[in-house]
Amino acid sequence: MEATMVSDAPKHYPVLLNEIISIITPQRGGTFIDCTFGQGGYSEKILSFKNTSVIGLDRDIETKKIAQRLLSKFEQRFIFKNKRFSQLNDLKLKSKNIRGIIFDLGFSYTQIKSSEKGLSFNSNGELNMRLGLNTFSAKDVINKLSRKELELIFKFFGDEKEAKGISIKIDKERKKNKIDTQILVKLIEDFKVKKNFKIHSATKVFQALRIFVNKEVTELINGLISATKILDKGGVLAVVTFNSLEDRIVKYFFKSLSEKKSVSRYLPSVDNEKILFNLLEKKPIIPSEKEIKLNPPSRSAKLRYVIKKNDFHEFKTDIFKKFQHLIKIENLGNRL
């Protein structure tokens, strides 16, 4: 759940960059947090405006090399931290006048192509999928969790319709052979007789494993809560998602804490103390045809944003209860 998806060319394309900039308005100056620094596209663009400063976070230690370039160029205005965005509260930023916080939940070209990370089903070698600051790998998941637990992961994190059958095949195979990336891919391909030509047969299983290994559900929820607390009044919280699970979490969080309409249009609106955000656009912003042509993986991107209405730090949310079934599945990893 890090940085921005890019095309097969080694050039980096920050998804929906122009739209992000128009929303957070760095032209006015202020401090911004790039929660998924990645290749540094958003951070560098923000820093191109005077009177801005950026705090960049990324759980992937490899991004520190890219951050070093910005540190050299913007020494007084840029800070980089090798942290997960769920650790935002650790930064002690209450008095920093944070005007904008950005989450981009895709992946960089470097991460996708890294054989060590093993995010792609084209990778060779051991299953990994750790993005950084992890406690277990996909190899541990495939070899140590029960068949039923694997089924739950594939079903709820990958929306895989063949979750049960695939988990049964994995359980049989791992009793005979060590399962690496290519063995897992072949196992899934052999099981899925009817091919979906729009996506690779292993896409959903790999997505599910990545989400589980990196605890992306709890990471996102805790990141959103922490960002809301430290954001200044009038500040913007913007999130770019790339799959339906991420988008569902962000959409619910924003909507549940935003302005609520009265039941009847003839009745006045009721001022609710729980109304924390201004939600200006109910529908997500999506890439233009021009951007998709330049960077095809951006076609699945959705940008949602809200504006913080008042100064507050503590607040109540039912988002953990709403997604408790997913958090319960993620917690299976605590045994690994």
The 8 nearest C-alpha neighbors of each residue, nearest first, counted from 0:
[[1, 104, 105, 106, 215, 2, 103, 210],
 [0, 2, 104, 106, 105, 35, 103, 37],
 [3, 1, 37, 106, 35, 105, 103, 107],
 [4, 2, 105, 106, 107, 13, 103, 14],
 [5, 3, 106, 107, 105, 296, 108, 297],
 [4, 6, 108, 12, 107, 294, 296, 11],
 [5, 7, 294, 8, 295, 296, 4, 108],
 [8, 6, 9, 5, 108, 10, 294, 112],
 [7, 9, 6, 10, 5, 108, 11, 294],
 [10, 8, 7, 11, 108, 6, 109, 5],
 [11, 9, 8, 12, 5, 6, 108, 7],
 [10, 12, 5, 9, 13, 38, 108, 107],
 [11, 13, 5, 14, 10, 294, 3, 40],
 [14, 12, 40, 16, 3, 11, 15, 41],
 [13, 15, 16, 12, 3, 297, 4, 300],
 [16, 14, 18, 17, 286, 19, 13, 285],
 [17, 15, 19, 14, 18, 13, 20, 41],
 [18, 16, 20, 19, 15, 21, 14, 22],
 [17, 19, 21, 15, 16, 20, 22, 284],
 [20, 18, 16, 22, 17, 21, 15, 23],
 [21, 19, 17, 23, 22, 18, 24, 16],
 [20, 22, 18, 24, 19, 23, 17, 25],
 [21, 23, 19, 20, 24, 18, 235, 304],
 [22, 24, 20, 99, 21, 25, 235, 19],
 [25, 23, 26, 21, 22, 20, 27, 28],
 [26, 24, 28, 27, 23, 45, 48, 51],
 [27, 25, 24, 28, 48, 49, 51, 50],
 [28, 26, 25, 24, 29, 50, 51, 49],
 [29, 27, 51, 50, 25, 26, 49, 30],
 [30, 28, 51, 98, 52, 50, 31, 27],
 [29, 31, 52, 97, 53, 51, 98, 96],
 [30, 32, 99, 53, 97, 100, 98, 52],
 [31, 33, 100, 54, 53, 34, 55, 101],
 [32, 34, 55, 101, 36, 35, 100, 56],
 [33, 35, 56, 102, 84, 32, 101, 36],
 [36, 34, 2, 57, 1, 33, 37, 56],
 [35, 37, 39, 55, 57, 56, 33, 34],
 [38, 36, 2, 39, 35, 62, 107, 1],
 [37, 39, 40, 36, 65, 62, 107, 2],
 [40, 38, 36, 42, 37, 41, 43, 66],
 [41, 39, 13, 43, 42, 38, 44, 12],
 [40, 42, 44, 43, 39, 45, 13, 16],
 [43, 41, 45, 39, 44, 40, 46, 33],
 [42, 44, 46, 40, 45, 41, 39, 47],
 [43, 45, 47, 41, 46, 42, 40, 48],
 [46, 44, 42, 47, 43, 48, 25, 41],
 [45, 47, 43, 48, 44, 51, 42, 52],
 [46, 48, 44, 45, 43, 49, 51, 42],
 [49, 47, 46, 26, 45, 51, 25, 50],
 [50, 48, 51, 28, 47, 46, 26, 25],
 [51, 49, 28, 29, 48, 52, 27, 26],
 [52, 50, 28, 29, 49, 30, 46, 48],
 [51, 53, 76, 30, 77, 31, 29, 46],
 [54, 52, 31, 77, 32, 30, 55, 76],
 [53, 55, 32, 78, 79, 77, 33, 31],
 [54, 56, 79, 33, 36, 32, 34, 78],
 [57, 55, 34, 80, 36, 35, 82, 81],
 [56, 58, 35, 81, 59, 36, 82, 83],
 [57, 59, 83, 82, 131, 81, 132, 60],
 [58, 60, 131, 61, 57, 130, 62, 81],
 [59, 61, 62, 63, 81, 58, 131, 57],
 [62, 60, 63, 59, 64, 65, 37, 58],
 [63, 61, 65, 64, 60, 37, 59, 66],
 [62, 64, 66, 61, 65, 60, 67, 81],
 [65, 63, 67, 62, 66, 61, 68, 60],
 [66, 64, 62, 67, 63, 68, 38, 39],
 [67, 65, 63, 69, 68, 64, 70, 62],
 [66, 68, 70, 64, 65, 69, 63, 71],
 [67, 69, 71, 66, 70, 65, 72, 64],
 [70, 68, 72, 66, 71, 67, 73, 77],
 [69, 71, 74, 67, 73, 68, 72, 77],
 [72, 70, 68, 69, 74, 73, 67, 66],
 [71, 73, 69, 70, 74, 68, 67, 77],
 [74, 72, 70, 76, 75, 69, 77, 71],
 [73, 75, 70, 71, 76, 72, 77, 69],
 [74, 76, 73, 77, 70, 52, 78, 72],
 [77, 75, 52, 73, 74, 53, 51, 78],
 [78, 76, 53, 52, 73, 54, 70, 74],
 [77, 79, 54, 55, 53, 80, 76, 70],
 [80, 78, 55, 54, 56, 66, 77, 81],
 [81, 79, 56, 82, 55, 57, 78, 54],
 [82, 80, 57, 58, 56, 60, 79, 59],
 [83, 81, 58, 57, 80, 56, 84, 86],
 [82, 84, 58, 85, 86, 57, 56, 81],
 [83, 85, 86, 222, 87, 34, 82, 56],
 [84, 86, 222, 221, 83, 218, 87, 225],
 [87, 85, 84, 88, 89, 83, 82, 222],
 [88, 86, 89, 84, 85, 90, 225, 226],
 [89, 87, 90, 86, 91, 225, 92, 85],
 [90, 88, 87, 86, 91, 92, 85, 82],
 [89, 91, 88, 92, 87, 86, 93, 80],
 [92, 90, 89, 88, 93, 87, 94, 229],
 [91, 93, 95, 94, 90, 229, 88, 97],
 [92, 94, 229, 95, 91, 96, 230, 228],
 [95, 93, 92, 96, 91, 97, 229, 231],
 [94, 96, 92, 97, 93, 30, 231, 229],
 [97, 95, 231, 94, 98, 30, 29, 230],
 [96, 98, 30, 230, 231, 95, 31, 99],
 [99, 97, 234, 30, 31, 29, 231, 96],
 [98, 100, 235, 31, 234, 97, 23, 236],
 [101, 99, 32, 236, 31, 33, 237, 235],
 [100, 102, 237, 33, 34, 238, 236, 32],
 [101, 103, 238, 34, 35, 104, 239, 237],
 [104, 102, 239, 2, 105, 35, 238, 3],
 [103, 105, 0, 1, 240, 2, 239, 102],
 [104, 106, 3, 4, 2, 1, 0, 103],
 [107, 105, 4, 3, 2, 1, 110, 0],
 [106, 108, 4, 3, 110, 109, 2, 5],
 [107, 109, 111, 5, 110, 112, 9, 4],
 [110, 108, 107, 112, 111, 113, 9, 106],
 [109, 111, 113, 107, 112, 108, 106, 116],
 [110, 112, 108, 109, 113, 118, 119, 107],
 [111, 113, 109, 110, 108, 114, 119, 118],
 [114, 112, 110, 115, 116, 111, 109, 117],
 [115, 113, 117, 122, 116, 112, 123, 124],
 [116, 114, 113, 117, 127, 125, 124, 128],
 [117, 115, 128, 113, 114, 127, 118, 129],
 [116, 118, 114, 128, 127, 115, 119, 122],
 [117, 119, 128, 116, 111, 120, 209, 205],
 [120, 118, 121, 122, 117, 111, 112, 205],
 [119, 121, 122, 184, 180, 118, 201, 181],
 [122, 120, 119, 123, 181, 180, 117, 118],
 [123, 121, 120, 114, 119, 117, 180, 124],
 [124, 122, 180, 181, 114, 121, 125, 117],
 [123, 125, 179, 180, 126, 122, 181, 114],
 [126, 124, 179, 180, 127, 138, 123, 117],
 [125, 127, 138, 180, 137, 179, 117, 128],
 [126, 128, 137, 136, 117, 129, 116, 138],
 [129, 127, 116, 118, 117, 209, 137, 130],
 [130, 128, 131, 127, 136, 116, 133, 213],
 [131, 129, 59, 128, 58, 213, 116, 132],
 [130, 132, 59, 58, 133, 129, 60, 213],
 [131, 133, 58, 134, 130, 59, 83, 82],
 [134, 132, 131, 135, 129, 213, 130, 212],
 [133, 135, 132, 136, 335, 212, 129, 333],
 [136, 134, 133, 139, 335, 212, 137, 129],
 [137, 135, 127, 138, 139, 129, 212, 128],
 [136, 138, 127, 140, 139, 126, 128, 141],
 [137, 139, 126, 136, 141, 140, 127, 142],
 [140, 138, 136, 142, 137, 143, 141, 135],
 [141, 139, 137, 138, 143, 144, 142, 136],
 [142, 140, 138, 139, 143, 137, 144, 149],
 [143, 141, 139, 140, 138, 144, 173, 178],
 [142, 144, 140, 139, 141, 145, 335, 138],
 [145, 143, 140, 148, 142, 141, 149, 146],
 [146, 144, 148, 147, 149, 143, 170, 142],
 [145, 147, 149, 148, 166, 170, 167, 150],
 [148, 146, 150, 145, 149, 151, 166, 163],
 [147, 149, 145, 151, 150, 146, 144, 152],
 [150, 148, 152, 146, 151, 147, 166, 153],
 [149, 151, 147, 162, 163, 153, 148, 152],
 [150, 152, 154, 148, 149, 153, 155, 147],
 [151, 153, 149, 150, 156, 154, 155, 207],
 [154, 152, 157, 150, 162, 207, 151, 204],
 [153, 155, 158, 159, 151, 162, 152, 157],
 [154, 156, 158, 152, 157, 153, 151, 325],
 [157, 155, 207, 152, 153, 158, 154, 210],
 [156, 158, 207, 203, 153, 159, 206, 154],
 [159, 157, 154, 155, 156, 160, 153, 203],
 [158, 160, 154, 157, 162, 161, 153, 203],
 [161, 159, 162, 158, 154, 163, 153, 157],
 [160, 162, 159, 164, 163, 165, 154, 191],
 [163, 161, 150, 159, 165, 153, 154, 160],
 [162, 164, 150, 166, 165, 161, 167, 147],
 [165, 163, 167, 161, 166, 162, 168, 190],
 [164, 166, 168, 162, 167, 163, 161, 169],
 [165, 167, 169, 163, 168, 146, 164, 150],
 [166, 168, 170, 164, 165, 169, 146, 163],
 [169, 167, 165, 171, 166, 170, 172, 164],
 [170, 168, 166, 172, 167, 171, 173, 165],
 [169, 171, 167, 168, 173, 172, 146, 166],
 [172, 170, 168, 169, 174, 173, 167, 175],
 [171, 173, 169, 174, 175, 170, 176, 168],
 [174, 172, 176, 175, 170, 171, 177, 169],
 [173, 175, 172, 171, 176, 170, 177, 169],
 [174, 176, 173, 172, 171, 177, 178, 170],
 [177, 175, 173, 172, 174, 178, 171, 182],
 [176, 178, 173, 179, 175, 172, 174, 142],
 [179, 177, 182, 176, 173, 183, 180, 172],
 [178, 180, 125, 182, 126, 181, 124, 183],
 [181, 179, 126, 183, 182, 125, 124, 123],
 [180, 182, 184, 183, 179, 185, 123, 120],
 [181, 183, 185, 179, 184, 180, 178, 186],
 [184, 182, 186, 180, 181, 185, 178, 179],
 [183, 185, 181, 187, 186, 182, 201, 188],
 [186, 184, 188, 182, 187, 183, 189, 181],
 [185, 187, 183, 189, 184, 188, 182, 190],
 [188, 186, 190, 184, 185, 189, 201, 191],
 [187, 189, 185, 191, 190, 186, 200, 184],
 [190, 188, 186, 187, 191, 185, 192, 184],
 [189, 191, 187, 188, 192, 186, 165, 164],
 [192, 190, 188, 193, 189, 187, 194, 200],
 [191, 193, 190, 194, 189, 188, 187, 195],
 [192, 194, 191, 195, 190, 196, 200, 188],
 [193, 195, 196, 192, 191, 200, 188, 199],
 [196, 194, 197, 198, 200, 193, 199, 191],
 [195, 197, 198, 194, 199, 200, 193, 202],
 [198, 196, 195, 199, 194, 200, 202, 201],
 [197, 199, 196, 195, 200, 202, 201, 194],
 [198, 200, 202, 201, 196, 195, 197, 194],
 [199, 201, 202, 188, 198, 187, 195, 194],
 [200, 202, 199, 204, 203, 184, 205, 187],
 [203, 201, 205, 199, 204, 200, 206, 198],
 [204, 202, 157, 206, 205, 201, 159, 207],
 [203, 205, 207, 206, 201, 153, 202, 157],
 [206, 204, 208, 202, 207, 203, 201, 209],
 [205, 207, 203, 209, 204, 208, 157, 202],
 [206, 208, 157, 156, 204, 210, 153, 205],
 [207, 209, 211, 205, 210, 206, 212, 137],
 [210, 208, 206, 212, 211, 207, 128, 213],
 [211, 209, 215, 207, 213, 208, 212, 214],
 [210, 212, 214, 208, 209, 213, 329, 207],
 [213, 211, 209, 214, 210, 136, 208, 137],
 [212, 214, 215, 210, 211, 209, 129, 133],
 [215, 213, 211, 216, 212, 210, 217, 218],
 [214, 216, 218, 210, 213, 217, 219, 0],
 [215, 217, 219, 218, 214, 220, 326, 210],
 [218, 216, 220, 219, 215, 214, 221, 326],
 [219, 217, 215, 221, 85, 216, 220, 222],
 [218, 220, 222, 216, 217, 221, 215, 223],
 [219, 221, 217, 223, 222, 218, 216, 224],
 [222, 220, 85, 224, 218, 223, 219, 217],
 [221, 223, 85, 219, 225, 84, 220, 224],
 [224, 222, 226, 220, 221, 225, 219, 227],
 [223, 225, 221, 227, 222, 226, 220, 228],
 [226, 224, 222, 228, 227, 223, 87, 88],
 [227, 225, 223, 228, 229, 224, 230, 222],
 [226, 228, 224, 225, 230, 229, 223, 236],
 [227, 229, 312, 225, 226, 230, 224, 313],
 [230, 228, 93, 226, 227, 92, 231, 225],
 [231, 229, 97, 227, 228, 234, 226, 98],
 [230, 232, 234, 97, 96, 98, 233, 229],
 [233, 231, 309, 310, 307, 234, 308, 230],
 [234, 232, 307, 306, 308, 231, 235, 309],
 [233, 235, 98, 231, 99, 232, 307, 306],
 [236, 234, 306, 99, 305, 23, 237, 98],
 [235, 237, 100, 305, 304, 99, 101, 306],
 [238, 236, 304, 101, 303, 235, 100, 102],
 [239, 237, 102, 303, 302, 101, 103, 304],
 [238, 240, 302, 103, 301, 104, 102, 300],
 [241, 239, 301, 104, 300, 246, 245, 242],
 [240, 242, 300, 299, 105, 301, 104, 239],
 [243, 241, 244, 245, 240, 246, 299, 300],
 [242, 244, 246, 245, 247, 241, 240, 248],
 [245, 243, 247, 246, 242, 248, 156, 216],
 [246, 244, 248, 247, 243, 242, 240, 249],
 [245, 247, 243, 249, 244, 248, 240, 250],
 [246, 248, 244, 250, 245, 249, 243, 251],
 [249, 247, 251, 245, 246, 250, 252, 244],
 [250, 248, 252, 246, 251, 247, 253, 245],
 [249, 251, 247, 253, 248, 252, 246, 254],
 [250, 252, 254, 248, 249, 253, 255, 247],
 [253, 251, 249, 255, 250, 254, 248, 256],
 [254, 252, 250, 256, 251, 255, 257, 249],
 [253, 255, 257, 251, 256, 252, 250, 278],
 [256, 254, 252, 253, 257, 251, 316, 274],
 [255, 257, 274, 275, 254, 253, 276, 273],
 [258, 256, 276, 274, 254, 277, 255, 275],
 [257, 259, 274, 277, 260, 276, 278, 256],
 [258, 260, 257, 261, 274, 268, 269, 271],
 [259, 261, 268, 262, 258, 269, 264, 263],
 [260, 262, 268, 263, 266, 264, 259, 267],
 [263, 261, 260, 264, 266, 265, 268, 259],
 [264, 262, 265, 266, 261, 260, 267, 268],
 [263, 265, 266, 261, 262, 267, 260, 268],
 [266, 264, 263, 267, 261, 262, 268, 260],
 [267, 265, 263, 264, 261, 268, 262, 269],
 [268, 266, 269, 265, 261, 264, 263, 260],
 [269, 267, 261, 260, 270, 266, 259, 264],
 [268, 270, 271, 267, 261, 260, 259, 266],
 [269, 271, 268, 272, 274, 258, 273, 259],
 [270, 272, 273, 274, 269, 258, 259, 275],
 [271, 273, 274, 270, 275, 269, 256, 314],
 [274, 272, 271, 275, 256, 315, 314, 257],
 [275, 273, 257, 256, 258, 272, 271, 276],
 [274, 276, 256, 308, 257, 273, 307, 309],
 [277, 275, 257, 307, 308, 306, 305, 256],
 [276, 278, 306, 305, 257, 279, 258, 308],
 [277, 279, 305, 280, 257, 276, 306, 281],
 [278, 280, 277, 281, 305, 304, 306, 276],
 [281, 279, 282, 278, 283, 303, 304, 305],
 [282, 280, 283, 279, 278, 303, 254, 250],
 [281, 283, 280, 284, 303, 302, 301, 285],
 [284, 282, 303, 302, 301, 285, 281, 280],
 [283, 285, 302, 301, 303, 282, 286, 18],
 [284, 286, 301, 300, 283, 302, 287, 298],
 [287, 285, 290, 15, 291, 298, 288, 297],
 [286, 288, 290, 289, 291, 285, 298, 15],
 [289, 287, 291, 290, 292, 286, 298, 293],
 [288, 290, 292, 287, 291, 293, 286, 294],
 [291, 289, 293, 287, 292, 288, 294, 286],
 [292, 290, 295, 294, 288, 293, 289, 298],
 [291, 293, 289, 290, 294, 295, 288, 287],
 [294, 292, 290, 291, 295, 289, 6, 288],
 [293, 295, 291, 6, 292, 296, 297, 290],
 [294, 296, 291, 297, 292, 298, 6, 293],
 [297, 295, 298, 294, 4, 5, 6, 299],
 [296, 298, 300, 295, 299, 291, 294, 14],
 [299, 297, 296, 291, 300, 295, 286, 285],
 [298, 300, 241, 297, 296, 301, 242, 240],
 [301, 299, 241, 297, 240, 298, 285, 239],
 [302, 300, 285, 240, 239, 283, 284, 241],
 [301, 303, 239, 284, 283, 238, 285, 240],
 [302, 304, 283, 238, 237, 284, 301, 239],
 [305, 303, 237, 236, 238, 302, 235, 306],
 [304, 306, 278, 236, 277, 235, 276, 307],
 [307, 305, 235, 277, 276, 234, 233, 308],
 [306, 308, 276, 233, 232, 234, 309, 275],
 [309, 307, 276, 275, 232, 233, 306, 277],
 [310, 308, 232, 307, 311, 275, 233, 231],
 [309, 311, 232, 231, 312, 308, 307, 230],
 [312, 310, 313, 309, 228, 314, 232, 229],
 [311, 313, 228, 314, 229, 310, 227, 93],
 [312, 314, 311, 228, 315, 227, 224, 229],
 [315, 313, 312, 316, 311, 273, 228, 275],
 [316, 314, 317, 313, 273, 256, 318, 224],
 [315, 317, 318, 314, 319, 256, 255, 252],
 [316, 318, 320, 319, 321, 315, 255, 252],
 [317, 319, 321, 320, 316, 322, 252, 220],
 [320, 318, 322, 321, 323, 317, 316, 220],
 [319, 321, 323, 317, 318, 322, 324, 316],
 [320, 322, 318, 319, 323, 317, 324, 251],
 [323, 321, 319, 324, 320, 325, 318, 326],
 [322, 324, 326, 320, 325, 319, 321, 327],
 [323, 325, 327, 322, 326, 328, 321, 320],
 [326, 324, 328, 327, 323, 322, 329, 155],
 [325, 327, 329, 323, 328, 324, 330, 322],
 [326, 328, 330, 324, 325, 329, 323, 331],
 [327, 329, 325, 330, 326, 331, 324, 152],
 [330, 328, 326, 331, 327, 211, 332, 214],
 [329, 331, 332, 327, 328, 333, 326, 334],
 [332, 330, 329, 333, 328, 334, 327, 148],
 [331, 333, 330, 334, 335, 329, 212, 211],
 [334, 332, 330, 331, 335, 329, 134, 135],
 [333, 335, 332, 331, 330, 144, 143, 135],
 [334, 332, 333, 135, 139, 143, 140, 134]]
